[in-house]
Amino acid sequence: MRTSIAGIAGGIAMFIWATVAHTLTPLASIGLQPLPGESSVIATLQQSLGDKPGLYFFPFAGTDSKAMAAQEAKLKVEAHGLLVYQPPGTPGVTPRLLSIEFGLELIESILAAVLLSYAAGFSRRVGMAAMIGVIAGMATNFSYWNWYGFSLDYTLANAFVELMKFVFAGLAIAAVLGWRGRTPAPAV
C-alpha cells in the first residue's frame, strides 16, 4: 500500500513538473522553428491530406528491398522528413489529453515506485529514479535525433524534461517510502 501511495505522489510530482516545464519555461519550444511559407504549405497539406490525421514519412519506402533502394536514390535528390498532421478542427490541449498524460505519468511513477522500493535509503532511491530518467530520456529522444533528424537542442531539452520528471517523482517516492532502510518489497 505504501508503494502505491508513493507511486501516486510521484505521479503528481511528475505531472506538476511536466506542466511547469511546458508552460512556464522555454523547454517546450527549444529546437522548434516556424515553417517558412506556412500558409501555402498548410494549404497544400489540407488539400492533399484533408481530414486524415497521421504520422507521415516521406519519401515512403516500406520494407520491400526494391522500394528501399528507390528511396535511397530519392534521398540523394529530394527532401525527406517526418510530418505529424492534424486536420482543421482538431482541438489543442484538452482536459481529455491532460487526463491521459496524467494517467501515463501515474503509471510510470507507480512502476518506478515498485523498483525504488527495493533500494535502501532516500539518496539511493532518488539516484535510481534519476537513472530511470536518463534511460527514459535517451530511449526515444536520442533515437529520434539519430533516425529522423530531430535537432540536438530539441533532443537535449526533451531528454532533460524526462530526466527531471523522474527526479521529482523520485524525491516524492523516496519521501513517502521513508528516509532510511528498505521497505518490504511489494508483491508483484
C-alpha positions as CSV (number, residue, x, y, z in Angstrom):
1,M,0.0,0.0,0.0
2,R,2.8,2.4,0.9
3,T,4.4,1.7,-2.5
4,S,1.2,2.6,-4.3
5,I,0.8,5.8,-2.3
6,A,4.5,6.6,-3.1
7,G,3.8,6.0,-6.8
8,I,0.7,8.3,-6.8
9,A,2.7,11.0,-5.0
10,G,5.5,10.6,-7.6
11,G,2.9,10.7,-10.5
12,I,1.6,14.0,-9.1
13,A,5.1,15.4,-8.8
14,M,5.8,14.3,-12.4
15,F,2.7,15.9,-13.8
16,I,3.4,19.2,-11.9
17,W,7.0,19.3,-13.3
18,A,5.9,18.5,-16.8
19,T,3.2,21.2,-16.7
20,V,5.7,23.8,-15.4
21,A,8.3,22.7,-17.9
22,H,5.9,23.0,-20.9
23,T,4.0,26.1,-19.8
24,L,6.4,28.3,-17.7
25,T,9.8,27.6,-19.3
26,P,11.2,27.7,-22.8
27,L,11.9,24.0,-22.8
28,A,8.8,23.1,-24.8
29,S,9.8,25.3,-27.7
30,I,13.6,24.7,-27.8
31,G,14.6,23.4,-31.3
32,L,11.2,24.2,-32.9
33,Q,11.1,26.9,-35.6
34,P,8.4,28.5,-37.7
35,L,7.7,26.9,-41.1
36,P,8.7,29.1,-43.9
37,G,5.8,29.8,-46.2
38,E,3.5,28.3,-43.6
39,S,0.2,29.4,-45.2
40,S,0.9,27.8,-48.6
41,V,2.4,24.7,-47.0
42,I,-0.7,24.3,-44.8
43,A,-3.0,24.9,-47.7
44,T,-1.2,22.2,-49.7
45,L,-1.3,19.7,-46.8
46,Q,-5.0,20.3,-46.3
47,Q,-5.7,19.8,-50.0
48,S,-3.6,16.7,-50.1
49,L,-4.4,15.1,-46.7
50,G,-7.8,16.6,-45.9
51,D,-9.2,15.0,-42.8
52,K,-6.7,12.2,-42.5
53,P,-4.6,12.7,-39.4
54,G,-1.4,10.7,-39.2
55,L,2.3,10.4,-39.0
56,Y,3.8,10.7,-42.5
57,F,7.3,9.8,-43.5
58,F,8.4,11.0,-46.9
59,P,9.5,9.6,-49.3
60,F,7.9,6.4,-48.0
61,A,9.5,3.1,-48.9
62,G,8.0,0.4,-46.8
63,T,10.2,-2.7,-46.3
64,D,10.4,-4.1,-49.8
65,S,14.1,-4.1,-50.9
66,K,13.3,-2.5,-54.3
67,A,11.3,0.2,-52.7
68,M,14.0,0.9,-50.2
69,A,16.6,1.1,-53.0
70,A,14.3,3.6,-54.8
71,Q,14.0,5.6,-51.6
72,E,17.8,5.8,-51.2
73,A,18.0,7.2,-54.8
74,K,15.3,9.8,-54.0
75,L,17.1,10.8,-50.8
76,K,20.1,11.9,-52.9
77,V,18.0,14.5,-54.8
78,E,14.8,15.1,-52.8
79,A,13.9,16.4,-49.4
80,H,12.8,14.0,-46.8
81,G,11.2,14.2,-43.4
82,L,8.6,13.2,-40.8
83,L,5.3,15.0,-40.5
84,V,2.6,14.8,-37.8
85,Y,-0.6,16.1,-39.4
86,Q,-3.8,17.0,-37.6
87,P,-6.7,18.3,-39.8
88,P,-8.5,21.6,-39.1
89,G,-10.9,21.4,-36.1
90,T,-8.6,19.1,-34.1
91,P,-8.6,20.5,-30.6
92,G,-5.3,21.5,-29.0
93,V,-4.7,20.9,-25.3
94,T,-7.9,19.5,-23.8
95,P,-8.9,18.1,-20.4
96,R,-9.0,14.6,-22.1
97,L,-5.4,14.9,-23.3
98,L,-4.3,16.2,-19.9
99,S,-6.0,13.3,-18.2
100,I,-4.3,10.8,-20.5
101,E,-0.9,12.4,-19.8
102,F,-1.5,12.3,-16.1
103,G,-2.5,8.7,-16.3
104,L,0.7,7.8,-18.2
105,E,2.8,9.7,-15.7
106,L,1.0,8.0,-12.9
107,I,1.7,4.5,-14.3
108,E,5.3,5.4,-15.0
109,S,5.7,6.6,-11.4
110,I,4.0,3.6,-9.8
111,L,6.3,1.3,-11.8
112,A,9.3,3.4,-10.6
113,A,8.0,3.2,-7.0
114,V,8.0,-0.6,-7.3
115,L,11.6,-0.6,-8.4
116,L,12.6,2.1,-5.8
117,S,11.0,0.1,-3.0
118,Y,13.9,-2.4,-3.4
119,A,16.5,0.3,-2.6
120,A,17.6,1.3,0.8
121,G,17.7,4.9,1.7
122,F,16.5,8.2,0.4
123,S,19.5,9.2,-1.7
124,R,19.7,5.7,-3.4
125,R,16.1,5.9,-4.3
126,V,16.4,9.4,-5.8
127,G,19.6,8.3,-7.6
128,M,17.9,5.3,-9.0
129,A,15.0,7.5,-10.1
130,A,17.4,9.8,-11.9
131,M,18.9,6.8,-13.7
132,I,15.5,5.7,-14.8
133,G,15.0,9.3,-16.0
134,V,18.2,9.1,-18.0
135,I,17.1,5.9,-19.6
136,A,13.6,7.3,-20.4
137,G,15.2,10.5,-21.8
138,M,17.5,8.5,-24.0
139,A,15.1,5.7,-25.1
140,T,13.1,7.8,-27.6
141,N,14.6,11.2,-27.8
142,F,18.1,10.2,-29.0
143,S,16.8,7.6,-31.4
144,Y,14.6,10.3,-32.9
145,W,17.6,12.5,-33.2
146,N,19.6,9.7,-34.8
147,W,17.0,8.3,-37.2
148,Y,14.7,11.2,-38.0
149,G,16.9,14.2,-37.7
150,F,15.3,15.9,-34.7
151,S,17.6,18.8,-33.7
152,L,20.1,18.3,-31.0
153,D,18.8,21.2,-28.9
154,Y,15.2,19.8,-29.1
155,T,16.5,16.4,-28.2
156,L,18.5,17.6,-25.2
157,A,15.6,19.8,-23.9
158,N,13.2,16.9,-24.1
159,A,15.6,14.4,-22.6
160,F,16.1,16.9,-19.7
161,V,12.4,17.2,-19.2
162,E,12.1,13.4,-18.9
163,L,15.1,13.2,-16.6
164,M,13.6,15.8,-14.3
165,K,10.2,14.1,-14.3
166,F,11.8,11.1,-12.7
167,V,14.0,13.1,-10.3
168,F,10.9,14.9,-9.0
169,A,9.0,11.6,-8.9
170,G,11.9,10.0,-7.1
171,L,12.0,12.7,-4.5
172,A,8.3,12.2,-3.8
173,I,8.6,8.4,-3.8
174,A,11.6,8.4,-1.5
175,A,9.9,10.8,0.9
176,V,6.8,8.5,1.1
177,L,8.8,5.3,1.3
178,G,11.0,6.7,4.1
179,W,14.4,8.2,4.6
180,R,16.2,5.2,5.8
181,G,16.0,1.5,5.3
182,R,14.3,-0.6,2.7
183,T,10.6,-1.0,2.9
184,P,9.2,-4.5,2.4
185,A,9.2,-5.5,-1.2
186,P,5.8,-5.3,-2.8
187,A,4.0,-8.3,-4.1
188,V,4.2,-8.2,-7.9
